[in-house]
Each structure stands twice: as structure tokens, then as C-alpha cells.
Amino acid sequence: MKHLPWHNPTRTAALLAALQRRILIIDGAMGTMIQGYHLDEDGYRGQRFSQGYDGRHVHVHDHKHHVCDLKGNNDLLILTQPDIIRSVHTQYLEAGADLLETNTFNATSISQADYHLEHIVYELNKEGARLARECCDTIEAKTPDKPRFVIGVLGPTSRTASISPDVNDPGYRNVKFAELGEAYREATRGLIDGGADIIMVETIFDTLNAKAALFAVDEVFEERGVRLPVMISGTITDRSGRTLSGQTAEAFLYAMRHARPLSIGLNCALGAKDLRPHVETLSSLADCYVSTHPNAGLPNAFGDYDETPEEMATTIREFAEAGFLNLVGGCCGTSPAHIQAIAEAVAGIKPRVPVVYPVENAA
């Protein structure tokens, strides 16, 4: 990435200062919290997309017709149920989160194509960042000595550029690098315009997808003439210790270093105990900050997560005491109670110091 001025130098300076002083807390799961509202189809549609929806016929207020189901499109709630998203954000801030992730995990044209909502992607990202910004500013006004930051989230999309979805045709791809780049550029513009302090490419299961995202983010920074700090977070998909596209944590780090990220880390797929050796690897090698936001253990037979806040916090505290962490939060199955327990567990423990590599003299 080119050396460009910070988009908001005051806030970036505050973020960097906070990272030097203590371990920062990322929020927890959005989907887990949304599930607690038990929204039906009309709940997801809200007033904008539904009037008399009966599963077959729909009259919409939006300027395009949507005859497919929208239930399960959590990102859409930014527009149709903003009070729910605002409430979840606020609960995490009150639990001790320093950083809020925008509810934009699937807010790309590629993922929203499943709902025929590609045309609202910029709006989703801008409003998602604006809502999080509003919540952070409200809490920060009460505790001005503790700044809160908005992480603009770019999820992995529902497609993979490295692996064929057809076992009978290993050379086939259902998405191209250029298509990923265009989708990520649009989302990034919205996140910046909505007030994000940081851009995070997260839950990376395919390194090529991530490279498309980072390339797109860099292009938008150049387009705007400014940059934001970038966080990168990969996913070890199972106990093999590799991403879906086959990389170990070490290989993943070296594949991402060119982006000069603020942090690199791991999230999702596994609980903290199973992520430990991989977070340790990143901690021992990364010349940037290290983050992790694991699941609340592994899902049970019903797809639920059973690890209690106390259990998860005990494991995370050991991470912190071992010197692995700069930023920590929760992914699937976590709640404000988990985040509060984690925040209390790492309070007062010194943050990890990034690795410093010697600079080679030019011959």
C-alpha cells in the first residue's frame, strides 16, 4: 500500500496510543444476538420491503421488487430494524468493547445477490458504519478518556476464487478476482463514507479472496487520497490447522504481510482452546499487532455454542498472560456477557510487543 495520509489522523493516533497501553477489546457475535429476537419474514423486511407479504405475493415500498425471501439476511436489518442493531452495538460497548464491528459481514454485491439486493450494497455499508459510529460517539461522550472505534467489516463473500465448487470440474471457478475486487471496492467506499475508523478483512478462508479485498481497499484509498488502518483476520477451518485454501497460520501471515496491516489474527471456526497454537504462531512472527476473536467453543449437535463466559475468559486470560494478544473479542456464540468476562480477564495485562525484524543494509 502506498504511503498516504490517514483519513482521520486524530482518531488513528488515539487508536495507536491505546494499543500501546493495553489489550483492546473487540465486540462479540452479531448473529447470535439477532437470533434472540426471533424475527420472521416480515421482521426482516420491515416497512421498506414488505406490505402484506404472504410468501407468494409482495408489495414493496422499495423501488425494486423482491419476491424472494429475505429472512436470514442479517445485514438488511441495518435498514429495516436499525433499533435492533443499535441496541446490540450498545450492549457490547457497555460490556467493555473498545471496537465495534459493523453489521456488514455479507454486505457485498456477491453475497447480497442471493437476495437480489445488490443495488443497496453501498447504502448497507454506509448506514452500517454510521450506526456503529453513532453508538461509539454516544458512549465515548460519557467516557472521553476511553475512545471507541468502528471497524468496517469486509466478509469473505459466499464464493471462493481458489477452489472449484464442482467436484467434477476442478478447474471451474464461480467468481473471478476482478469481480471480487469490484464488490469490495463498493463496500469499502460505503464503510469509509459512513465513518469507519478501521477496515477489517475478516473470516478469511481463501487467501485469494483476501488478496482481492486488500487490492480493492488499496485502490479506494488511492482514489480518496487517504487511508485507514487495516486489520486482517483469517479462519482455521478445522483442527488440521489450515485455512480452506490450504495455508498454515505462518503461511497466511507471510501471504498478507505485503499489506502492512495494523493487525493480523484469527477468528471463527474454532474455540479459543483450539486456536491457541495458531495464535501463538502469529504472535511469535508478526511485526504488527495480533488479534483473535474465537467462537464460544465448538458447536454442539444442535448448532449451539456451550462455552460459558467464565470458561472462555479463563482461556483468553492465559493467552494474554503468555503475551500473545493486542486485540481480543468474540465470534459465533458469544454475547455481551462473554465480552465483559474477557475484558475483565485481560484488564491490567500488558499487551504483546510486535516482532521487530532487522533491516538489511543495501549492498
FITI-576262 format. One line per field, with one value per residue: residue in three letters; x, y, z of N, C-alpha, C in turn. Coordinates in pm, whole numbers. Atoms other than C-alpha are relative to their C-alpha. Layout:
BEGIN
resn <- (ala, ...)
nxx <- (X, ...)
nyy <- (Y, ...)
nzz <- (Z, ...)
caxx <- (X, ...)
cayy <- (Y, ...)
cazz <- (Z, ...)
cxx <- (X, ...)
cyy <- (Y, ...)
czz <- (Z, ...)
This chain:
BEGIN
resn <- (met, lys, his, leu, pro, trp, his, asn, pro, thr, arg, thr, ala, ala, leu, leu, ala, ala, leu, gln, arg, arg, ile, leu, ile, ile, asp, gly, ala, met, gly, thr, met, ile, gln, gly, tyr, his, leu, asp, glu, asp, gly, tyr, arg, gly, gln, arg, phe, ser, gln, gly, tyr, asp, gly, arg, his, val, his, val, his, asp, his, lys, his, his, val, cys, asp, leu, lys, gly, asn, asn, asp, leu, leu, ile, leu, thr, gln, pro, asp, ile, ile, arg, ser, val, his, thr, gln, tyr, leu, glu, ala, gly, ala, asp, leu, leu, glu, thr, asn, thr, phe, asn, ala, thr, ser, ile, ser, gln, ala, asp, tyr, his, leu, glu, his, ile, val, tyr, glu, leu, asn, lys, glu, gly, ala, arg, leu, ala, arg, glu, cys, cys, asp, thr, ile, glu, ala, lys, thr, pro, asp, lys, pro, arg, phe, val, ile, gly, val, leu, gly, pro, thr, ser, arg, thr, ala, ser, ile, ser, pro, asp, val, asn, asp, pro, gly, tyr, arg, asn, val, lys, phe, ala, glu, leu, gly, glu, ala, tyr, arg, glu, ala, thr, arg, gly, leu, ile, asp, gly, gly, ala, asp, ile, ile, met, val, glu, thr, ile, phe, asp, thr, leu, asn, ala, lys, ala, ala, leu, phe, ala, val, asp, glu, val, phe, glu, glu, arg, gly, val, arg, leu, pro, val, met, ile, ser, gly, thr, ile, thr, asp, arg, ser, gly, arg, thr, leu, ser, gly, gln, thr, ala, glu, ala, phe, leu, tyr, ala, met, arg, his, ala, arg, pro, leu, ser, ile, gly, leu, asn, cys, ala, leu, gly, ala, lys, asp, leu, arg, pro, his, val, glu, thr, leu, ser, ser, leu, ala, asp, cys, tyr, val, ser, thr, his, pro, asn, ala, gly, leu, pro, asn, ala, phe, gly, asp, tyr, asp, glu, thr, pro, glu, glu, met, ala, thr, thr, ile, arg, glu, phe, ala, glu, ala, gly, phe, leu, asn, leu, val, gly, gly, cys, cys, gly, thr, ser, pro, ala, his, ile, gln, ala, ile, ala, glu, ala, val, ala, gly, ile, lys, pro, arg, val, pro, val, val, tyr, pro, val, glu, asn, ala, ala)
nxx <- (83, -77, 2, 99, 38, 113, 130, 30, -125, 20, 54, -102, -100, 59, 1, -136, -39, 70, -60, -127, 23, 77, 68, 129, 110, 91, 134, 30, 80, 123, 102, 51, 92, 117, 83, 80, 120, 94, 67, 56, -22, 41, -96, -117, 37, 33, 95, -55, 3, 114, 134, 90, -75, 58, -84, 19, 18, -59, 4, -112, -22, -126, 23, -10, 82, -73, 95, -67, -4, -110, -30, -136, -93, -24, -50, 114, 58, -55, 98, 139, 13, -121, 1, -57, -145, -48, 5, -107, -125, -7, -23, -141, -78, 20, -70, -142, -65, -65, 18, 124, 1, 123, 82, -10, -76, 45, 44, -64, 93, -4, 83, 137, 66, 87, 129, 31, -12, -129, 11, -5, -124, -66, 83, -17, -128, -3, 87, -56, -106, 59, 63, -106, -62, 93, -6, -131, -6, 88, -68, -126, 31, 12, -133, -90, -136, -5, 58, 53, -34, 86, -66, 81, -23, 12, 4, -68, 100, 52, -68, -145, -72, -107, 48, 117, 117, 45, -101, -24, -71, -88, -48, 109, 14, 126, -26, -131, -70, 49, 136, -18, -54, 106, 91, -65, -15, 129, 23, -97, 42, 110, -51, -74, 94, 83, -74, -85, -137, -87, 58, -46, 30, 8, 48, -61, -24, -68, -97, 18, 108, -54, -86, 89, 52, -106, -26, 110, -11, -111, 46, 91, -84, -64, 109, 38, -118, -21, 9, 38, -67, 62, -15, 18, 29, 26, 77, -46, 133, 20, -117, -119, -85, -14, 116, 64, -86, -115, -115, -19, 1, -125, 9, 101, -66, -94, 77, 73, -86, -22, 102, -39, 121, -7, -1, 38, 51, 87, 133, 102, -27, -44, -2, -130, -96, -53, -73, -119, -131, -8, -20, -138, -86, 7, -61, -146, -55, 59, -56, 113, 77, 68, 138, 77, 137, 44, 136, 20, -17, 50, 145, 47, 80, 111, -56, -16, -132, 22, -106, 49, -91, -108, -91, -71, -87, -115, -92, -52, -95, -126, -57, -54, -114, -109, -51, 43, 114, 18, 144, 71, 145, 71, 69, 127, 41, -34, 102, -58, -54, -133, -91, -28, -91, -130, -57, -45, -108, -126, -27, -124, -107, -68, 21, -114, -85, -26, -135, -76, -98, -113, 3, -122, -70, -3, -138)
nyy <- (-119, -122, -82, -106, -53, 64, -61, -77, 19, -9, 126, 103, -19, 49, 146, 50, -24, 97, 131, 7, 0, 113, 90, -58, 97, 0, 46, 141, 42, -69, 98, 63, -94, -17, 120, -14, -79, 92, -75, 76, -63, -140, -69, -33, -93, -132, -78, -36, 107, 91, -44, 111, 114, 129, 108, 14, -130, -104, -138, -59, -144, -24, -28, 124, 108, 110, 109, 108, -17, -79, 46, 48, -101, -83, -132, -82, -60, -137, -91, 31, 5, -65, -4, 125, -7, -101, 58, 98, -76, -66, 102, 38, -112, -4, 117, -29, 1, -121, -3, 58, 44, -31, 116, 0, 120, 45, -118, -16, 32, 144, 67, -50, 52, 110, -61, -99, -131, -59, -144, -75, 35, -121, -52, 88, -25, -135, -6, 87, -74, -117, 47, 32, -127, -68, 68, -28, -141, -18, 54, -72, -130, 22, 40, -54, 51, 133, -8, 122, -2, 77, 87, 28, 142, 61, 145, 78, 27, 137, 74, 13, -13, 99, 137, 25, 51, 120, 105, 63, -94, -71, -126, -97, -100, -74, -142, -41, -97, -134, -12, -21, -134, -99, 11, -55, -146, -62, 10, -84, -140, -23, 4, -125, -111, 10, -40, 105, -38, 111, 99, 135, 114, 101, 136, 36, 144, 10, -109, -75, -94, -106, -86, -84, -102, -95, -75, -93, -101, -87, -84, -103, -96, -86, -79, -103, -74, 22, 141, 40, 123, 123, 123, 122, 112, 122, 107, 139, 60, 119, 30, 23, -117, -72, -66, 82, 2, 86, -61, -4, -136, -65, -31, -106, -125, -46, -36, -123, -106, -107, -105, -79, -17, -37, 125, 124, 88, 111, -3, 94, 143, 72, -68, -54, 106, 59, -102, -43, 17, -81, -138, -5, -10, -137, -88, 15, -40, -120, -131, -90, 47, 128, 2, 123, 2, 138, 41, 47, 144, 62, 20, 132, 72, -87, -121, -104, -10, 24, -51, -110, -115, 26, 95, -66, -103, 67, 34, -124, -59, 71, -58, -132, 17, 56, -107, 21, -82, -146, -24, 126, -11, 125, 25, 71, 49, -90, -98, -103, 61, 51, -113, -58, 91, -8, -131, 6, 98, -51, -134, -13, 81, -78, 50, 56, -91, 59, 42, -97, 68, -88, -57, 38, -109, 15, 17)
nzz <- (0, 7, -120, 12, -131, -66, 25, -120, -74, -145, -49, 20, -106, -125, 10, -15, -139, -84, 23, -71, -144, -53, 93, 36, 4, 115, -41, 22, 115, 35, 36, -122, -65, 86, -14, -120, 30, 65, 106, 111, 130, -7, -85, 81, 106, -52, 80, 130, 99, -11, -35, 29, 53, -39, 51, 144, 60, -84, 47, -72, 4, 67, 142, 77, -56, -62, -21, -72, -145, -53, -135, -13, 51, -119, 38, 39, -120, -11, 60, -36, -146, -53, -146, -49, 19, -94, -133, -12, -9, -131, -103, 3, -52, -144, -55, -4, 131, 50, 144, 50, 139, 71, 34, 147, 36, 132, 74, 129, 108, 23, -100, 4, 120, -42, -35, 105, -62, 34, 19, -126, -70, -50, -109, -116, -63, -55, -116, -103, -67, -68, -123, -96, -36, -90, -130, -59, -41, -117, -117, -18, -61, -145, -49, 103, -17, 59, 136, 62, 142, 91, 98, 118, 28, 133, -16, 105, 104, 4, 106, -17, 127, 9, -2, 83, -70, 71, -17, 130, 86, -93, 57, 7, -106, 14, -19, 48, -84, 33, -55, -144, -20, 18, -114, -119, 16, -31, -144, -70, 12, -93, -137, -25, -1, -119, -118, -59, -38, 38, 90, -33, 87, -104, 23, 129, 20, 129, 6, 124, -29, -85, 82, 79, -91, -33, 121, 16, -106, 38, 111, -53, -73, 100, 59, -96, -42, -144, -35, -134, -43, 51, -77, 79, -90, 74, -64, 5, 19, -84, -83, 81, -19, 127, 59, 102, 119, -25, -64, -144, -53, 41, 143, 12, -40, 102, 119, -26, -54, 98, -19, -116, -80, -141, -75, 66, -103, 35, -61, 44, 24, -119, -128, -38, -34, 123, 75, -73, 65, 122, -46, -48, 118, 49, -100, 2, 131, 61, -31, -23, -115, 17, -51, 13, -54, 22, -36, -138, 11, 122, -8, -42, 101, 42, 60, -102, -60, -142, -87, -80, -7, -93, 62, 110, -57, -61, 110, 58, -95, 17, 122, -33, -91, 81, 86, 139, 44, 5, 12, -21, -12, 17, 126, -11, -129, -110, -39, -88, -121, 35, 20, -132, -71, 64, -34, -139, -12, 54, -55, -75, 58, 103, 136, 73, 75, 132, 35, 80, 84, 36, 134, 72, 69, 147, 46)
caxx <- (0, 124, 209, -100, -217, -455, -822, -872, -526, -658, -858, -582, -334, -574, -607, -231, -181, -443, -282, 49, -110, -340, -511, -812, -1150, -1341, -1716, -1885, -2125, -2395, -2577, -2608, -2774, -3007, -3127, -3257, -3513, -3679, -3759, -3989, -4000, -4193, -3945, -3657, -3847, -3963, -4173, -3936, -3955, -4286, -4655, -4890, -4620, -4770, -4482, -4619, -4716, -4538, -4592, -4276, -4202, -3853, -3804, -3731, -3950, -3832, -4028, -3765, -3746, -3528, -3537, -3183, -3029, -2889, -2716, -3052, -3156, -2929, -3204, -3519, -3454, -3188, -3302, -3210, -2863, -2819, -2921, -2675, -2390, -2471, -2483, -2133, -1999, -2149, -1989, -1646, -1581, -1334, -1405, -1739, -1763, -2015, -2302, -2177, -2032, -2239, -2281, -2116, -2287, -2174, -2337, -2641, -2708, -2859, -3139, -3145, -3032, -2710, -2842, -2837, -2482, -2328, -2617, -2583, -2217, -2256, -2550, -2384, -2080, -2294, -2496, -2182, -2027, -2335, -2322, -1949, -1984, -2270, -2072, -1747, -1916, -1975, -1617, -1399, -1082, -1171, -1218, -1426, -1355, -1560, -1428, -1571, -1613, -1549, -1657, -1527, -1833, -2022, -1777, -1414, -1168, -923, -1144, -1392, -1747, -1785, -1601, -1631, -1459, -1163, -1068, -1406, -1448, -1777, -1610, -1319, -1059, -1184, -1544, -1433, -1237, -1533, -1757, -1505, -1444, -1813, -1837, -1521, -1646, -1962, -1772, -1543, -1831, -2024, -1743, -1539, -1205, -1060, -1121, -1108, -1093, -1216, -1307, -1068, -1092, -944, -626, -701, -1032, -844, -589, -873, -1016, -684, -620, -963, -918, -584, -746, -1017, -755, -570, -897, -975, -617, -628, -604, -742, -569, -636, -695, -671, -827, -816, -1003, -851, -1137, -1074, -822, -590, -456, -508, -734, -976, -733, -462, -238, -99, -108, 256, 198, -112, 90, 359, 97, -63, 238, 266, -46, 132, -172, -236, -301, -328, -523, -768, -1140, -1436, -1447, -1277, -1295, -1010, -853, -819, -695, -421, -127, -211, -243, 90, 246, 123, 237, 589, 627, 411, 570, 225, -35, -214, -589, -821, -1197, -1278, -1610, -1758, -1617, -1730, -2099, -2293, -2528, -2793, -2557, -2542, -2232, -2194, -1876, -1966, -1827, -1620, -1472, -1384, -1239, -1014, -863, -826, -656, -392, -340, -283, -51, 155, 200, 1, -256, -313, -683, -936, -1311, -1566, -1717, -2002, -2191, -2051, -2262, -2211, -2159, -1865, -1715, -1749, -1580, -1299, -1248, -1223, -990, -730, -753, -414, -217, 44, -20, 207, 500, 524, 828, 1098, 1294, 1642, 1669, 1913, 2174, 2150, 2466)
cayy <- (0, 348, 592, 811, 1041, 898, 961, 1079, 1132, 1225, 907, 691, 842, 766, 406, 356, 510, 281, -26, 59, 90, -211, -505, -369, -541, -621, -685, -1025, -1202, -1007, -1310, -1475, -1164, -1122, -1481, -1385, -1152, -1443, -1229, -1370, -1277, -957, -870, -884, -695, -411, -134, -67, -407, -554, -483, -776, -1034, -1386, -1586, -1561, -1202, -893, -523, -334, 25, -10, 91, -268, -572, -853, -1171, -1389, -1447, -1206, -1385, -1457, -1155, -1006, -720, -596, -520, -215, -60, -239, -279, -21, -8, -375, -322, -8, -200, -483, -238, -52, -370, -462, -116, -123, -467, -313, -324, -71, -161, -225, -432, -308, -545, -576, -927, -1012, -660, -717, -742, -1106, -1213, -988, -1133, -1430, -1191, -980, -681, -588, -236, -145, -259, 89, 201, -103, -34, 339, 302, 11, 225, 527, 327, 192, 540, 685, 423, 473, 851, 827, 606, 794, 1121, 969, 838, 1070, 918, 585, 630, 374, 276, 149, -149, -155, -525, -686, -1051, -1333, -1340, -1659, -1766, -1876, -1781, -2064, -2371, -2516, -2562, -2853, -3171, -3294, -2985, -2881, -2601, -2428, -2106, -1927, -1593, -1402, -1188, -878, -946, -976, -655, -459, -592, -498, -150, -67, -190, -9, 323, 287, 197, 499, 735, 605, 686, 367, 414, 82, -160, -530, -813, -1096, -1464, -1531, -1891, -1824, -1618, -1521, -1367, -1173, -1050, -925, -742, -585, -483, -322, -143, -7, 119, 301, 457, 586, 706, 902, 1014, 885, 555, 383, 122, -230, -540, -890, -1195, -1545, -1864, -2201, -2413, -2727, -2897, -2956, -2609, -2475, -2234, -2374, -2278, -2481, -2239, -2274, -1970, -1896, -1915, -1699, -1433, -1420, -1405, -1100, -901, -700, -505, -361, -427, -277, -631, -988, -1256, -1543, -1569, -1806, -2182, -2285, -2202, -2031, -2354, -2496, -2166, -2131, -2286, -2086, -1756, -1837, -1884, -1546, -1384, -1519, -1397, -1091, -749, -596, -633, -967, -1014, -1303, -1330, -1701, -1880, -1977, -2327, -2570, -2606, -2890, -3133, -2859, -2597, -2404, -2291, -2405, -2237, -2003, -1651, -1768, -2064, -1855, -1574, -1819, -1939, -1587, -1469, -1739, -1606, -1259, -1375, -1566, -1240, -1335, -1055, -698, -720, -981, -1036, -1299, -1458, -1711, -1791, -1503, -1238, -920, -1144, -1312, -977, -841, -1151, -1130, -757, -820, -1117, -925, -594, -485, -739, -580, -604, -802, -617, -672, -851, -622, -760, -627, -400, -537, -294, -233, -358)
cazz <- (0, -81, 195, 212, 492, 750, 680, 1037, 1189, 1534, 1573, 1427, 1672, 1958, 1837, 1814, 2158, 2310, 2151, 2314, 2659, 2685, 2520, 2331, 2332, 2013, 2038, 2009, 1774, 1594, 1453, 1793, 1931, 1632, 1672, 2015, 1853, 1666, 1363, 1096, 728, 794, 1067, 820, 552, 776, 626, 340, 172, 275, 281, 307, 236, 235, 89, -265, -332, -210, -248, -162, -76, -218, -581, -690, -645, -419, -448, -277, 97, 293, 628, 744, 571, 891, 711, 582, 940, 924, 710, 826, 1200, 1290, 1653, 1695, 1551, 1760, 2073, 2007, 1945, 2265, 2472, 2357, 2429, 2776, 2827, 2769, 2394, 2258, 1897, 1725, 1408, 1155, 1074, 715, 702, 392, 258, -79, -416, -441, -115, -148, -493, -308, -206, -525, -322, -499, -556, -185, -103, -80, 138, 365, 427, 474, 712, 892, 965, 1053, 1308, 1473, 1467, 1634, 1912, 1968, 1984, 2235, 2474, 2418, 2516, 2861, 2893, 2682, 2827, 2660, 2284, 2093, 1734, 1440, 1246, 896, 819, 480, 496, 275, 40, -37, -310, -330, -601, -526, -514, -760, -628, -871, -771, -1129, -1270, -1052, -1290, -1267, -1067, -993, -921, -1070, -895, -1077, -966, -605, -637, -769, -491, -224, -370, -348, 11, 118, -17, 189, 507, 474, 397, 697, 939, 991, 1169, 1052, 766, 858, 606, 824, 842, 554, 438, 92, 69, -292, -184, 82, -169, -388, -87, 7, -353, -369, -36, -154, -475, -280, -52, -358, -509, -191, -129, 230, 413, 720, 935, 802, 1013, 865, 1029, 888, 970, 1052, 922, 1129, 1354, 1061, 1138, 786, 606, 350, 74, 248, 437, 786, 1015, 931, 556, 592, 775, 508, 233, 398, 521, 200, 300, 607, 827, 1166, 1288, 1176, 1357, 1357, 1420, 1387, 1313, 1638, 2004, 2186, 2313, 1961, 1821, 2080, 1889, 1577, 1763, 1930, 1586, 1467, 1791, 1753, 1393, 1327, 1305, 1350, 1624, 1676, 1721, 1786, 1825, 1860, 1885, 2221, 2179, 1911, 1818, 1978, 1798, 1777, 1637, 1966, 2150, 2509, 2633, 2916, 2955, 3250, 3060, 2759, 2970, 3156, 2827, 2689, 3008, 2958, 2602, 2745, 3020, 2760, 2569, 2258, 2240, 2133, 2044, 2152, 2126, 2037, 1728, 1692, 2009, 2211, 2383, 2587, 2890, 2714, 2617, 2969, 3112, 2857, 2922, 3295, 3243, 3041, 3228, 3355, 3150, 2926, 2552, 2322, 2166, 1786, 1649, 1508, 1215, 1141, 840, 584, 454, 84, -83)
cxx <- (88, -12, -92, -31, -118, -128, -42, 120, -17, -48, 101, 108, -53, -3, 139, 50, -64, 61, 134, -20, -62, -53, -139, -104, -87, -135, -18, -92, -122, -111, -63, -103, -128, -93, -93, -127, -107, -81, -55, 26, -38, 97, 125, -34, -24, -97, 51, -22, -126, -128, -95, 71, -61, 81, -13, -8, 54, -13, 104, 1, 128, -24, 22, -80, 89, -98, 66, -1, 124, 37, 140, 104, 26, 49, -114, -62, 58, -104, -141, -25, 121, 3, 57, 152, 62, 5, 113, 135, 17, 27, 147, 89, -11, 68, 151, 72, 60, -26, -129, 18, -134, -73, -4, 74, -36, -44, 89, -100, -3, -89, -145, -75, -93, -140, -47, 5, 135, -5, 7, 131, 72, -75, 16, 129, 8, -85, 49, 110, -56, -66, 104, 70, -85, 6, 132, 7, -84, 69, 127, -23, -10, 134, 105, 144, 17, -65, -48, 16, -91, 86, -97, 32, -23, 8, 55, -80, -39, 67, 150, 70, 104, -47, -124, -117, -55, 109, 34, 77, 92, 53, -105, 4, -131, 16, 142, 59, -55, -141, 5, 48, -107, -98, 60, 22, -128, -27, 93, -37, -111, 48, 75, -97, -90, 73, 83, 139, 102, -74, 56, -50, 1, -60, 50, 23, 76, 92, -17, -116, 53, 90, -83, -55, 105, 37, -107, 5, 110, -41, -92, 79, 67, -102, -37, 119, 30, -7, -49, 87, -77, 31, -29, -21, -41, -77, 67, -126, -24, 130, 124, 98, 22, -128, -60, 85, 138, 118, 1, -5, 125, -4, -99, 60, 89, -71, -68, 89, 17, -96, 33, -119, 30, 12, -29, -46, -86, -134, -82, 51, 33, -19, 141, 103, 62, 79, 135, 131, 17, 15, 143, 97, 2, 73, 152, 65, -44, 68, -108, -72, -71, -137, -54, -140, -61, -147, -6, 6, -47, -150, -36, -88, -115, 49, 17, 141, -13, 105, -48, 96, 120, 104, 84, 99, 124, 104, 65, 100, 137, 72, 73, 124, 122, 57, -40, -83, 23, -148, -71, -149, -62, -66, -126, -26, 31, -107, 67, 58, 139, 99, 35, 99, 140, 69, 55, 121, 134, 38, 130, 115, 63, -25, 129, 77, 31, 146, 66, 106, 114, -12, 131, 61, 4, 146, 20)
cyy <- (125, 77, 119, 54, -75, 76, 88, -15, 5, -131, -113, 10, -51, -152, -57, 19, -102, -139, -16, -15, -129, -89, 57, -110, 23, -55, -149, -22, 88, -100, -68, 89, 18, -119, 11, 81, -81, 71, -94, 76, 148, 82, 40, 105, 141, 71, 24, -106, -85, 73, -112, -120, -131, -119, -19, 136, 107, 135, 75, 150, 33, 11, -122, -109, -112, -111, -120, 30, 79, -42, -62, 96, 101, 140, 95, 71, 137, 101, -24, -7, 66, 5, -128, 4, 101, -56, -100, 70, 59, -99, -42, 112, 8, -118, 20, 1, 135, 18, -71, -41, 37, -129, -16, -123, -50, 116, 28, -40, -151, -73, 47, -42, -117, 49, 102, 142, 66, 152, 81, -21, 123, 56, -84, 31, 140, 10, -90, 69, 119, -40, -31, 127, 76, -61, 27, 142, 25, -48, 79, 136, -12, -35, 47, -48, -140, 5, -135, 13, -91, -79, -25, -139, -33, -151, -72, -20, -147, -85, -2, -1, -110, -143, -14, -48, -129, -107, -69, 89, 85, 132, 110, 96, 75, 147, 30, 106, 141, 23, 21, 141, 107, -2, 64, 151, 72, -1, 92, 147, 33, 5, 129, 117, -2, 31, -108, 55, -98, -82, -137, -100, -122, -133, -51, -150, -24, 121, 83, 99, 118, 94, 92, 113, 106, 87, 107, 113, 100, 94, 111, 104, 97, 93, 117, 85, -11, -150, -15, -118, -122, -116, -119, -115, -122, -102, -134, -86, -126, -28, -40, 116, 80, 73, -92, -10, -59, 58, -20, 146, 76, 40, 113, 136, 52, 40, 136, 119, 118, 117, 94, 25, 52, -126, -117, -95, -110, 14, -116, -144, -80, 83, 42, -110, -60, 99, 32, -19, 88, 148, 16, 14, 142, 95, -4, 57, 137, 128, 107, -51, -131, 5, -142, 25, -136, -21, -39, -153, -50, -23, -142, -62, 85, 130, 115, -7, 1, 63, 125, 119, -25, -96, 67, 103, -61, -35, 125, 66, -68, 49, 130, -12, -58, 102, -12, 114, 150, 37, -134, 26, -137, -10, -81, -51, 91, 109, 111, -56, -57, 115, 65, -87, 5, 131, 1, -91, 55, 138, 0, -84, 76, -59, -55, 110, -63, -35, 109, -77, 94, 47, -34, 121, -26, -8, 73)
czz <- (0, 132, -25, 139, 58, -29, 117, 94, 151, 57, -18, 106, 133, 4, 25, 144, 93, -15, 73, 151, 51, -112, -27, -22, -123, 48, -31, -119, -21, -28, 120, 69, -81, 14, 121, -22, -72, -109, -107, -130, 1, 85, -77, -106, 52, -91, -141, -106, 5, 35, -42, -59, 50, -51, -150, -69, 95, -69, 81, -14, -75, -151, -88, 69, 54, 35, 69, 149, 41, 142, 3, -52, 111, -34, -35, 120, 30, -49, 51, 149, 66, 153, 61, -11, 97, 142, 22, 14, 140, 112, 3, 53, 152, 70, 4, -132, -33, -148, -39, -145, -64, -37, -153, -52, -140, -89, -121, -108, -26, 98, -5, -127, 34, 34, -103, 55, -28, -4, 129, 76, 54, 119, 126, 74, 62, 126, 113, 78, 77, 132, 107, 49, 102, 141, 71, 53, 125, 127, 30, 65, 152, 63, -99, 12, -60, -137, -49, -152, -80, -98, -114, -53, -147, 20, -122, -128, 4, -108, 26, -134, -21, -22, -87, 85, -62, 8, -131, -96, 87, -52, -2, 119, -21, 35, -47, 95, -23, 57, 150, 27, -12, 116, 124, -10, 39, 150, 77, -8, 100, 144, 35, 13, 123, 129, 66, 30, -55, -105, 40, -103, 91, -46, -136, -5, -130, -14, -127, 13, 81, -79, -90, 85, 30, -120, -22, 103, -34, -114, 49, 80, -97, -65, 89, 45, 148, 27, 144, 41, -49, 93, -91, 97, -81, 82, -23, 0, 82, 74, -80, 13, -126, -38, -106, -126, 29, 75, 151, 45, -44, -147, -25, 35, -111, -130, 14, 38, -94, 19, 116, 92, 140, 85, -91, 110, -56, 70, -55, -6, 126, 125, 35, 27, -125, -83, 62, -74, -123, 34, 51, -117, -54, 95, -7, -126, -49, 44, 4, 125, -34, 66, -2, 55, -34, 31, 148, 0, -135, 11, 43, -109, -53, -63, 97, 58, 151, 92, 72, -5, 89, -59, -109, 53, 64, -105, -57, 94, -13, -127, 34, 87, -74, -97, -145, -57, -2, -8, 14, 16, -21, -135, 31, 142, 116, 16, 80, 129, -24, -11, 132, 77, -58, 36, 142, 15, -47, 53, 80, -52, -116, -139, -60, -73, -136, -21, -85, -77, -35, -145, -69, -69, -149, -45, -131)
